[in-house]
Amino acid sequence: MRKQLVFVVLSLIAFGFAITSDANTYIVGDNSGWDISTNLDTWEQGKKFVVGDVLIFQYASTDSVCEVDQESFRACNTTNVINCFSDGNTSIPLTSPGERYFFCGNRLYCYSGMKLDVIVERNQSDTAEAPLSSVPETTESGGSKNDNPSTIVPSGVKSIYAGTNFVLMGLLGFWGVLISIV
């Protein structure tokens, strides 16, 4: 009886974790990765990035990923970077709403389209707590690749749970082992 009660309680905790987590892990470019041959505009279409998501850049050792401001992004200016990574497997957490800009440190690759700007929206749970008036206003200059005005609109997010499922399954397996020992 004790084992069944422990299992039920742990299952409810795991279920609660699964339904409240809105964070996703995105591998930039999917199977193609962060590469000059990847169409990053197509990859980005239909994705909603929210605070808590993580971008994983996987690339060859000859490439890099740099985070820059909007002006440097537009000009492929590699002299004024916020962060630059060259480890071949870079994870970048999206920690606040707004627009983030990334490109390859090889300027020719940047000019050829190896660049990505993402609009990070508020997390669904943050949106419920924050009034709409706290959403930052955007400027006319925008910042998207097409020079269209960008907006940050809090909205309901339909999560993919790609990364969460693996964690959840691992936790359930771990709890199953613990329960069998008790």
Steps between C-alpha positions, in 0.01 A plus 500: 500500500784738589669442162179577314447822694857614433457417130173698477650804673810496280290453187288802592813708552638390163168574330491847657853565376408393148191718466656817644822498301485717189872491426624341179843411374557584135790370295561786260467366145373162628703216341695741278621698798653848499645483151535718190282258303211517751206722410457665840201708386309180420614334823374791709153512338216388725710494817410704805793574728420577863700586809644175634563343159853400403662531157764238426744587223686197363771580247838408357815600683578748222178694569378705795186662634503858621229699670488863396279807515259597224737739324785248486255232384385705202856587395659163587738703718723250681695759702229581754365166628323434830616136519674274253533122527700248298464177696279331237209443739372820658188524719348845539212540747238759409467678833299812420247621244621697202687447177831311497749503211751229405735449208806303399827672587615440142383823338457341155273234650299771675456685170389170343218462753653311791321728744197469721287747688236370736220679676472368855156537651404493864445155644134397527518495880666845503230640271226404744670699776613805301257767383495567126618856555839368611577368151785709360421723207691439180650756270419570139840370396400147595780253470391200306692375197241660275519834686139468607403645837532240771252454778494313823153367556425286802300202387410149601779265404448149374805312616672220319652353821783343300755537777258463788387153394851364534541653845158377607570146382834502681338620821225240477759228441706621796191509723403152383840370610469676836154356557615148419780535756269627778 
